[in-house]
Amino acid sequence: MTLQDTRTAVVTGASSGIGAAIAVAFGRLGWRVAVGGRRLERLEAVARQVEEAGGKAVAFGCDVAEPAEIHAFFEAAETQLGPVEVAVANAGGSVPLLLHEISVLDLERELRTNLLHPLVLARRAVPSMRERGRGDLVFISSESAVRPRPFQVGYTAAKKGIEGAAQALRMELEGTGVRATVVRPGPTLSDFARDWPPSLVRRALAAWKDWGVQRHLGFMPPEATARAVVCAVTAPPGTRMDLIEVMPEGPKEVRIS
Ligand SMILES: NC(=O)c1ccc[n+]([C@@H]2O[C@H](COP(=O)([O-])OP(=O)(O)OC[C@H]3O[C@@H](n4cnc5c(N)ncnc54)[C@H](OP(=O)(O)O)[C@@H]3O)[C@@H](O)[C@H]2O)c1
């Protein structure tokens, strides 16, 4: 590994699940990683794992629904770790309610977290990446972008929106050396639905089964998506990976006769 290969990355939503796995995977590459999220103790534990893996890490409290906090996170990361070359917009979440049941305030928060945050992060990261002629923006989407589910109307709008935004941004960045990759995970074992009341989980699962969008209960470890992110951001300059979908294998063989 040369010094040039040692990059500085920011990862939002790195206190658990996919974001934590991405941060640790960057640590294994020997990178400097700033991890952001609201649960500071969890972030500090992830930062220690990044360092044990061989990287350098700093943890910052940050609510990505607030653009000013994304800016503060980014600036603190650059001050402590140097110019950011890799920005991963991973923080996200959803509330499993029907559209007419969710309050406008919660809907707005869902859109700020899942759609506005990746755009604000990318907007902040792009100028210095363009100047250096190198950089990676990674947007963690969801299979909901292409296989929408009831009870996830706002979340689906956000994930579909970010995939469209990445496509348009790629045009703005063509020829600059800055890449914009969408990584689109399927069902993953994480803290994602940790706050969902069991009655809402049962209701949503029944509807998803009816609509054929939850064919089985196969889940992936967060590391599966982290591997895809590493693959995209370590692709040689001059090539790019625009979209990677990562899905869990089904639990049993389907025999088609
Ligand atoms: N799990 C799945 O089945 C699945 C499938 C497809 C896509 N995804 C996507 O994968 C990404 C990671 O989710 P995950 O599955 O790893 O779930 P997770 O373990 O719950 O991780 C979500 C992360 O986002 C952070 N976060 C949420 N709201 C935030 C906010 N307002 N400000 C700052 N951080 C916030 C959480 O940190 P704090 O709580 O500490 O703030 C946490 O670190 C999300 O974008 C999600 O949409 C997940």
The ligand as a Gaussian input file, in Angstrom:
#p B3LYP/6-31G(d) Opt

LIG

0 1
 N      -31.623000      -3.257000       6.896000
 C      -32.128000      -3.403000       5.703000
 O      -32.834000      -4.408000       5.433000
 C      -31.846000      -2.387000       4.608000
 C      -32.226000      -2.721000       3.302000
 C      -31.979000      -1.812000       2.282000
 C      -31.356000      -0.602000       2.573000
 N      -30.998000      -0.294000       3.860000
 C      -30.350000       1.002000       4.061000
 O      -29.085000       0.813000       4.649000
 C      -28.723000       1.968000       5.394000
 C      -28.213000       1.527000       6.768000
 O      -29.266000       0.888000       7.468000
 P      -29.011000      -0.395000       8.374000
 O      -29.784000      -1.509000       7.814000
 O      -27.566000      -0.574000       8.652000
 O      -29.799000       0.048000       9.697000
 P      -29.272000       0.564000      11.118000
 O      -28.405000      -0.458000      11.770000
 O      -30.471000       1.047000      11.846000
 O      -28.358000       1.786000      10.718000
 C      -28.886000       3.033000      10.375000
 C      -27.863000       4.073000      10.725000
 O      -28.374000       5.341000      10.354000
 C      -28.199000       6.216000      11.436000
 N      -29.223000       7.250000      11.416000
 C      -30.569000       7.105000      11.277000
 N      -31.161000       8.315000      11.363000
 C      -30.157000       9.221000      11.535000
 C      -30.107000      10.617000      11.702000
 N      -31.213000      11.371000      11.685000
 N      -28.905000      11.230000      11.888000
 C      -27.770000      10.492000      11.904000
 N      -27.738000       9.158000      11.748000
 C      -28.934000       8.541000      11.575000
 C      -28.267000       5.362000      12.680000
 O      -27.479000       5.956000      13.697000
 P      -28.045000       6.679000      15.011000
 O      -29.312000       5.974000      15.412000
 O      -26.910000       6.524000      15.986000
 O      -28.241000       8.092000      14.609000
 C      -27.564000       4.091000      12.209000
 O      -26.166000       4.206000      12.387000
 C      -29.948000       2.858000       5.416000
 O      -29.818000       3.895000       4.468000
 C      -31.078000       1.928000       5.014000
 O      -32.119000       2.618000       4.375000
 C      -31.221000      -1.168000       4.869000

